[in-house]
Amino acid sequence: MFNNRVKISQLLTWEPAQQEVTVMGWVRTFRNNQFIALNDGSTNTNLQVVVELGKFDEALLKRITTSAALKIRGVVIPSLGKGQKLEVKADSIEILGDSDPEKYPLQPKKHSLEFLRDIAHLRFRTNTFASVFRIRHSLAFAVHKFFHERGFLYLHTPIVTASDAEGAGEMFRVTTLPFDNPPRNEDGSINFKEDFFGRSTNLTVSGQLEGELGATALGEIYTFGPTFRAENSNTTRHLAEFWMIEPEMAFCDLEDNMNLAEAFIKYIIRYAMEHNKEDIEFLASRLAEEEKQLPADKRSEMGLVEKLEFVVNNDFERITYTEAIDILLQSTPYKKKKFQYEVKWGVDMQSEHERYLVEKHFKKPVIVTNYPKEFKAFYMRLNDDNKTVAAMDILAPGIGEIVGGSQREERLSVLEARMKEMNIPAEELWWYLDTRRFGTVPHAGFGLGFERMVQFVTGMGNIRDVIAFPRAPKTAEF
């Protein structure tokens, strides 16, 4: 068997006692033709491999360059160096893959995140991105663990869909029709009856509507999959392809929804803190160094670890949209005209407003409820005041909105009226309306943008740095 290796993360927990081991990994550095720093991706901590002088052929040693892949057999011995209790004394070294040091772009020095974005296929090999993606894995695992423990069913909703759940229209079209000469109707419009699905289809913006079908039969479901927005937003907060977690629960109201969302966020953060302590501490140190370059007023009041502990150990503040607007109108930035965007009842709060509420006023996560119906989706339950809907957004320090959800409108007549008001064609969503025709119940759900959660836990400032292969305007490499 070729692969009988011990992972470096496991090996570093051992007590050295002349154990014979096989390790494999990539060279980070090779000093003095004696000391190989080997890393296999299981931890940021390198394993020191000691090469006895004169034992190995000179031609072999010349091939031990940064990022060369090695298979090493040796003996685990106590280390004489500081900061490490063991090392491996090499008995045999096999080069699995050479790496030309003249061409390899990741030399052992500090690289900017902008540079690493240009070589995203190699950035996993840096400590920063290795930590980010190990944390991302833990958070994803914790998502499934949380819902499984609560009896939710994992529902796979379609990626190709004919519905626009948000009514936003910013969707990627899916078609097999020829672009240069598509079949057309008599009025000149494209004849989608000739297309693969026999109608116009798109990449999904949300699995929510299909999720509601599952919830109103199975009780509680969640989706966790890719979603797509053809929004021309070239910012540090937006992606064209991202992952969404969307639970839907029958027999639930807005308060139940808020309680679940808060418990969910705390659970997955706590899981990452317990299972990725080393990675989070590394990223916290990196972030602290980065913030030293900023003016004092731009620095975070809490370090990354402090911020995460603060979230998991404190109740989220809960306020209505009306209360949020009142706070903003009384705020110093508003009075000194520091806000870029307008503040008044009836406008959608911008990121600068959300961050003020979270970071300056309450200094903890905030759940804002009961937004004006004008800028919320058709499926949100209309409140008795006929002006607001039973919506809720959770705002987090550093990134603003991290969760959006609502109690869904279960009353058929009210839902149909809202759809007509917002020009949502009821005939295309006949299947969705059937859930209100046949045994309707109060139900609720929310969506959490997974990349924003990963950003929050890792402290990374750009959302493109927490997804392996970012898709954004004019960006679709790899």
N, C-alpha and C positions, 0 to 999 in steps of 0.2 A: 504494500500500500504506500503510495507516494506521500499522502498527507497524514502524518502522525504527529503533527506539530502541537506545541503548547502555545496558546495565545499569550502575548506579552502581559496583558492586563491580569491574567490569572497567575502567570509566573512571578510577577512582582509581589504577590501576596505570600509567597513561600518563605520558609526559613531555609537558607542555603546549607545543603548537606551533601555535596558531591553528587547530586542527582544528574543522571545523563538525560539530556533533552534535545529535541529538535525544534528550532525556531525559524520562522520565515518572516520576511518583511522587506521594507525598502530602506535604503541607507539615507539617513539624514546628514550625517557627517562622518568623515574618516580622518582621525587625527594621528599624525606622527607614524603612519603605517602600523599603528598598534591598537587604536580604540575606535570601534565602529559604534555609532549611535543608530540603533535599529528600531524601526517603528512599523507595526502591522495594522494600525488603524483602530485597534481595540481600546487605546488610551492615548492621551497626549504625552505620557511619560515614555521616554525612549529607554530601551534596554541597552546597557553597555556590553559589548562583546569585545573581549580581549584577544588580540592576535599576537601570538608569541613570535618575537623577532627571529627570523631565519627559518621558521617552520614551513612557510608557504612560498610558492614560486612568485618571483617578482612580477611576471606577466599577469598573474591572477590578481595581485594586489593593485595593479594599475587599473584594473576593471572595476574596483570597488569605489564607485563615484556616487555623488548625490543622486538619489532616486533609483540606483541600480537595485534590482530585486535579488535577494539572497536566500539560500537555504543553508542553515548552519547547524551542525551537530556539535555538542560540547557538554561541559560539566558546569553545574551551578556552584559558584564559590562565593564566599563573603567578599564584599567590595571594600577596598581600602580608600575609595574616594568619598567625599562628603555628599550627603543627600541621597545616598542609595545604599541599600543593605546587601545587595547581591549583584553579580554580573555573571556572564557566561564566558568561560574560557574555551575558545574554539578548537575542536579537534579536526573538523572538516568544513570547508566553505565551498558551496556550489553557486555559481552565478546563474540565476534563472532568467534574468533579463538585463541586458546592458543599458546604460543611459549615458548618452554623449554629453559630457559636461559643457562642451562649447555651445550646444544647442538647447539644452534643458533650461526653460525660462524661469524656474523657481530655485534660484540659488539660495543658500542659507543666509538670508538677510530679511529685513522687514520690507514687505510689499504693501502698497496702498490697496484699499478695497476696490478702487476704480480699475486698477491694473488687473486685479484678480478676476473682476467681472468679465474682462476681455478674454481671459483664459479659463472660463468657468469649468471646462472639462478637466482641469488640473487642480482647481482650487481646493478640492477635497483633501489634498495632500498637505495643506497647511494646518497648523494647530487650531486657528480660529474656526475654519470651516469644518474641520473634523468634530470640534465641540458642538457647533451649531447643528450638524446633522445627526449626531448621537442624541442630542436633546430633542430634536424633531421626532426621531424614532420613539423616544420614551413618551413624548406627549401623545403621539398617535396611538401607541399601545394603551396608554391610560384612558384615552377616549373610549375605546372598545371595552376596556375593563369596567369603567364607570357605568356605562349603560347596560352591560351584561349583568352586573351585580344587581341592577334595579329591575331586571326582567324585561328590558326593551328588546325588540327584534331589529336586527340590522337589515334594512331594506335597500336593495340596489335600484335606484331610480334611473331613468334613461338619460344618456348623454345626448342622444339625438332626439329632438322633440319638436312638436308643431306648436307648442304653446309658449307664450312669453309671460312667465309668472309675475314679473315686476311691472309689466306694461310699459317698459322703458324703450323697447325697440332697438337697443344697442346689442345686436346679436350677430354671431357669425353664421352665415348661410351654409348649409350642407346641400350639395347638389352633384349629380353626375351629368347634368346637361352641358353641352359644349358652350364655352364662353363666347366664342366668336360668332356662333350662329344658332342660338337657342330657338326651340320651337315657339311660335307665338300664336296668340288668339287673334280673332278678327280685329279687335280694337288695338292690336299692337303690343299688348301685355304678354309677359312670358307665360307659356302654357305649362304649368307645373304638373299637369296630369300626365305628361310625358316623362316626368322625373322618376327617379328610382322608387320613392315612396308614394308617388301619385299626388303629391301636394308639396307646398313649400315647407321645408324643415330647417332647423337651426341647431347649433350647439346650445345646451341648456345654460340658463343663467341661475337656475335653482331647482332643487328636487322637491320643493315644498308642496306644490299642488298634488303631485303624485304621492308624496309622503302622507298627506291628509287622507288619501284613499286608504292607505294601509292602516293609519291610526283609527279611522272610524270603523274598522273591522277587527283589528288585532289589539287595539287598546293603546299601546305605546310602541313607537318605532323610532329609529334614527337613520339618517343617511350620512355618509361620509365619502365624498367623491369630488372629482374635478368639476368646476363650473367656469363659465367663459363670459367675458364682457368685451364687446368691441367698442370700448370707450377710449377715445384718444387722449388718455391722461398719462403723460410722461412724467410721473412724479415718483417720489420715494415711498408712496403709500398705495399705489395701484399696480395691479397686474392684469393682463388679459386672460390668463389662465391661472386659476387658484383653486384651493380645496376648501370645501364648506362642510361644516357639521350641522345637520338640521334635524333636531328631534321634533316629533309631533305627538301630542298626548290627548287622547279622548278624556272627557270628564275632568277637564282642567280649566281654571280661569287665569286671569292675568297674574294674580298673586302666586298661584301654584307655579306659573311659568317663571316668575322672578326667583322664587325659592330654588327651583331646579337649576336655573342658569348660574346662580351664585354658588350653589353647592358644586356644580360641575367645574366651574373655573377654579375654585379652591382645590378641588380634588386633583385635577391634572397638573396644576402648578406644584402642589405638594409632592406628587409622584415624581416629577422631574427633580425636585430639590433633594429627594431621598435617594434617587438612583443615578443622578448625574452631578453629584456634589462637586467633584473635581472639575468637570467641564464648566459649571456655573461659576465657580470661584475663579477659574482662568479667564472667562469672559468678563467677570466683574473687574478684575485687575486691568484687563485691556481697556474696558470702558472708562475706568478711573484715569488711566493715562491719557486717553483721548480727550477727556473733559478738562484736563489741565491746560489744554491749548485754547479753551474757550474763555470768553470774558466771564467774570464771576456771576453776572446776572443770568447767564445762559446755562450755568451748570445745574445739574440735578441736586435737589436737597438731600436725596438718599442714594446710597450706592445700590447696585443691582440686587444683591442678596437682601439688603434691608427692605427694598421695595417689594420683593417677592414675599418676604416674611410679613410685611405690613398687610399685604392683600389677603394672605391665607389666615391671618390672625384677627382681622377686624371685619365687622359687619359692613356691608356696602351701604352707603347713604342712599335713601330713596326719596326722590322729589318729583313733583309734577313738572311738565313743560312750563306751565304758567309760573310756578315758583322759580324755575331756572331763569326765565326771562327777567323776572323781577330782580333776582340776584345780579344778573348781568347789567341791568339798567342802573343799579346802585353801585356798581364796581368802579374802582379807580381808573382802569383802562378805558372804560366807556366814557367816564366824565372827562378824561384827558384826551379823548378821541384817538386812542391807541389801537382800537379794533379796526381792522381793514373792512370788515363786512358789517352791514346794518344789523342793529339789534332792535326788534320790536315784536310784539305778539303777532304770530302769523307767519313769521319767516323761519326757514329751516336753519337751525344752528350750524355754524361752520366749525371746522376743527379748532380754530383759535378760541371760540366760545366754549367748546367742550373741554379743551385743555385748561382753560381758566377755572372752570368749575371744579375739575378734578385736582389740578396741581396747585392752584393758589387758594381757592376758597375752602373746599372740604379736605383737600390733601389726602384723598383716598378714592377708590372707585365709587362711581355714582350711577344709580339706575334712574333714568328720567322716563316718566310715564305720561300717558294721555296727551299725545301730540295733536295739533290741528289736522283735521281730516284731509285738507287740501293737498298736502304733500306726502301723504302716506298711501299705501297700496289699497286696492279695492277690497281685499279680503279681510282687512282689519275691522274688528267689531266696533260699530258706531255706539258711542256713549249716549246717555240720556240727554245730555245738553245739545245733541245734534251738531256740535261744532268740533268735537274731539273724538279720537278713536283710542281703543284700549291697547295702545302700543307701548313698547318699552325698549329703550336702548341702554346698554351698559357701556359706560365711558371709563377708560383706563388711563393711568398716567403715562405720558410719553407718546401715545398714539391716538387718543380720542376713542371713537366708537369701536368696540370690539365685538359686541353682540347686538343684533337687532331682532326683535320678536314682537308677538302680539297674541292676544286672544283673537281667535278667528271668528268671523261673522257667521253664526250658525243659523240665523233666521233667513229663510229663502227669499222672502219678499224684500227685506232690507238689502240683502246681497245683490239681488237683481237690480234694485234701484241704484245702488252704488255703481254697478257695472255700466248701467245706462248713462249715468252721470259722467263717468270717466271714459266713455266710448270703448268699453271692453266688449267685444262681440260675444253675447251669451250663447249663440248657436255653436261656436267653436269650443266652448267649455261646458257643453251639455253633461259630459261625464263627471265633471267637478260638481256641478249643481245637483247631480243625483245624490250626493252625500247629504244634501240638505232636504231632499225629497223623501228619502227612505231612512227614517230613524236618526234624525239630526240630534246632536248633543253639543253642549259647550265643549270647546276644545281649543288648544293653544299650542304654540311652538315658537322656536327661535332659530336663528342662524348665527353661527360663529365662524368668522373667517379664520381658517387655521393658520395661515401665514402671519396674520396679525398677532395671534396668540404666541407663535414661535418668536416673533419679534419682541414681544413683551418679556418673555422668559429669558431670551438671550441678550437683550439690550442692543440688538443690531438696529441701526438707524434707517437702513434702506431695505424695503421689503424684498428686493431682488436678491438679497444676501441670505434669505432663509428658505428659498426654494431652489432645488438643484439646478434646474434649467429654466430661467425666467423667460416668460413670454410677455412682451410689451410692445408698444408701437415701434415698428422698424427693428424689432429684436426677436429673432426666432432661430438662433444658432443651435447647433448640436441636435 
